[in-house]
Amino acid sequence: MKRIVYFCLAVMAVMLVSCTSLEQGNFWGSGSNKEPEIALKPVVVDAAKVVTGQTIYVPIYSHIYFENNKSSLDLTATLSIRNTDLDNSIILTAVRYYDTNGNLVREYLKEPSELRALASLAFVVERTDSSGGSGANFIVEWVGEKQVSEPVVEAVMLSAESAQGISFISGGRVIKNRTANNK
C-alpha cells in the first residue's frame, strides 16, 4: 500500500512539473514563486529540561543510475522537516549533510533553533550540487522539553526536463532515541 501511495505522489509531482509554465519563470503557476520564509528562533538548550529527542538518518540520492553504471540522472533533493505536534515546539540541534564516504559536506544550522508547532522547514540540495555523491545523507537531530509527537523527516528527489520527469520520496529513519533517562 505504501508503494502505491509513493507512486501516486511521484506521478502527481511529475504531472505538476509537466503542466507548469516554466517559460514564465514561475514554477508554482500563478502567484508568487516563493514560499513564505520560516524564521527559526535561536534558542539555548537546557539539557536538564530535555525529555525527548531523536537522531534521524535520511538517504539522499543526488543522482541515480539508469541502463548501466555510466549513465546517470542528476536530481534536486529537498529535505523536509515537519513538526507534527499540535501545541508544542521542537528544537532542532543539527541538520548536517554528508557525502558518500561519510564526510561532512555542509552544516545547515549554526545554533539550536526552535521549530514552532505544525511548522515545516525545507533544505534544498540543488541538482547541480554533486558534492554528496550517490550515497549522500542528512543527519537531523532534534530535542523537546515536553513530550511531543515525532516530526516527519523525509526527502523528495526530483528531476524534470521537457515533459519527462522522475520523483520519489526517501523517508528518514530513527537511528537514536533520546529520553529523559539517557540524556
VMD Tcl script that draws the C-alpha trace (Angstrom):
set ca {
  {0.00 0.00 0.00}
  {2.85 2.39 0.88}
  {4.43 1.82 -2.53}
  {1.18 2.69 -4.27}
  {0.88 5.93 -2.29}
  {4.52 6.86 -3.06}
  {3.99 6.03 -6.72}
  {0.86 8.22 -6.86}
  {2.73 11.10 -5.20}
  {5.56 10.73 -7.70}
  {3.14 10.73 -10.65}
  {1.40 13.85 -9.30}
  {4.74 15.63 -8.89}
  {5.72 14.78 -12.48}
  {2.33 15.99 -13.72}
  {2.75 19.24 -11.81}
  {6.16 19.83 -13.35}
  {4.86 18.99 -16.82}
  {1.91 21.38 -16.56}
  {3.59 24.45 -15.12}
  {4.57 27.43 -17.15}
  {8.33 27.29 -16.70}
  {8.88 29.72 -19.56}
  {7.36 32.41 -17.32}
  {9.84 31.59 -14.57}
  {7.06 30.62 -12.19}
  {7.25 27.01 -11.04}
  {4.10 27.13 -8.92}
  {1.77 28.56 -11.59}
  {0.03 31.86 -10.89}
  {1.01 33.95 -7.91}
  {4.29 34.19 -6.07}
  {7.07 31.74 -6.83}
  {8.38 31.84 -3.26}
  {7.23 30.00 -0.18}
  {6.71 32.01 2.98}
  {10.04 32.21 4.75}
  {10.18 30.37 8.08}
  {12.23 32.25 10.61}
  {13.93 29.90 13.02}
  {14.21 31.27 16.50}
  {17.66 30.56 18.01}
  {17.38 29.06 21.50}
  {19.62 27.80 24.25}
  {19.07 24.13 25.07}
  {18.83 23.42 28.78}
  {19.87 19.74 28.97}
  {18.09 19.39 32.34}
  {14.75 20.21 30.65}
  {15.13 17.86 27.66}
  {12.71 14.91 27.89}
  {12.75 13.55 24.34}
  {14.58 13.72 21.04}
  {15.97 11.76 18.12}
  {18.78 11.46 15.63}
  {17.34 10.75 12.17}
  {19.18 9.45 9.10}
  {17.76 10.47 5.70}
  {19.19 8.91 2.50}
  {19.71 11.42 -0.34}
  {20.15 10.49 -3.97}
  {21.86 13.36 -5.81}
  {21.85 11.21 -8.93}
  {20.54 7.82 -9.94}
  {21.89 5.38 -12.49}
  {19.94 4.04 -15.45}
  {20.76 1.46 -18.11}
  {24.27 0.97 -16.64}
  {26.58 2.47 -14.04}
  {27.90 5.04 -16.54}
  {24.58 6.77 -17.33}
  {23.07 8.85 -14.54}
  {20.38 11.45 -13.97}
  {21.08 14.38 -11.63}
  {18.36 15.14 -9.07}
  {17.36 18.05 -6.87}
  {16.84 16.91 -3.28}
  {14.63 18.68 -0.76}
  {14.91 17.70 2.91}
  {11.62 18.38 4.67}
  {11.34 18.64 8.46}
  {7.77 18.92 9.74}
  {6.83 19.45 13.36}
  {3.69 17.34 13.72}
  {2.87 18.43 17.28}
  {-0.34 20.45 17.52}
  {0.74 22.54 20.51}
  {4.48 22.35 21.19}
  {7.68 23.44 19.52}
  {10.67 21.19 18.99}
  {14.29 22.29 18.98}
  {16.45 21.40 16.01}
  {20.01 20.93 17.23}
  {21.65 19.81 13.98}
  {20.97 19.47 10.25}
  {24.10 18.08 8.58}
  {24.73 16.90 5.02}
  {27.26 14.08 4.46}
  {28.80 12.63 1.31}
  {29.06 9.03 0.11}
  {32.22 8.50 2.20}
  {30.65 9.83 5.41}
  {32.47 13.18 5.27}
  {30.62 16.29 6.43}
  {29.81 18.47 3.41}
  {27.64 21.17 4.97}
  {26.11 22.12 8.31}
  {22.79 23.92 7.87}
  {22.22 25.17 11.44}
  {24.64 27.49 13.19}
  {22.88 27.10 16.56}
  {19.94 25.21 18.09}
  {16.67 26.63 16.77}
  {13.01 26.31 17.66}
  {10.55 24.95 15.10}
  {7.04 26.00 16.14}
  {4.07 23.65 16.39}
  {2.95 22.49 12.92}
  {5.75 24.47 11.22}
  {7.87 22.98 8.44}
  {11.33 23.59 7.02}
  {12.90 22.71 3.71}
  {16.60 22.45 2.85}
  {17.46 22.11 -0.84}
  {20.45 20.43 -2.44}
  {20.45 21.74 -5.99}
  {20.57 19.44 -9.00}
  {24.00 20.79 -9.97}
  {25.47 20.12 -6.50}
  {27.29 16.80 -6.81}
  {29.27 17.20 -3.56}
  {27.31 14.45 -1.79}
  {27.59 11.77 -4.43}
  {25.20 8.88 -4.93}
  {25.29 7.82 -1.26}
  {24.74 11.21 0.40}
  {22.65 11.61 3.53}
  {21.31 14.09 6.05}
  {21.53 13.69 9.80}
  {18.82 15.62 11.65}
  {18.87 15.94 15.43}
  {16.04 17.38 17.49}
  {15.00 17.56 21.15}
  {11.87 18.51 23.07}
  {11.39 19.98 26.51}
  {7.93 18.32 26.63}
  {6.62 15.05 25.26}
  {5.75 15.82 21.64}
  {4.67 13.94 18.53}
  {7.67 12.90 16.49}
  {8.40 15.12 13.49}
  {8.14 13.83 9.94}
  {11.57 13.99 8.30}
  {11.87 12.92 4.68}
  {13.42 13.92 1.39}
  {11.91 14.37 -2.04}
  {14.20 13.88 -5.04}
  {13.11 15.26 -8.40}
  {14.35 15.82 -11.92}
  {12.33 17.19 -14.81}
  {13.19 18.13 -18.36}
  {10.73 18.87 -21.16}
  {7.65 16.73 -20.50}
  {9.56 13.99 -18.67}
  {10.37 13.71 -15.03}
  {11.05 11.48 -12.09}
  {10.43 11.97 -8.40}
  {10.45 9.83 -5.30}
  {10.48 10.09 -1.53}
  {13.12 8.87 0.90}
  {11.89 8.56 4.47}
  {14.01 9.34 7.50}
  {14.99 6.52 9.83}
  {15.47 7.00 13.57}
  {18.97 5.81 14.48}
  {18.97 7.07 18.05}
  {16.23 7.92 20.54}
  {16.79 10.33 23.38}
  {14.73 10.16 26.56}
  {14.93 11.88 29.92}
  {16.84 8.80 31.18}
  {19.62 8.79 28.54}
  {20.47 12.44 28.01}
}
mol new
graphics top color blue
foreach p $ca { graphics top sphere $p radius 0.5 }
foreach p [lrange $ca 0 end-1] q [lrange $ca 1 end] { graphics top cylinder $p $q radius 0.2 }
display resetview
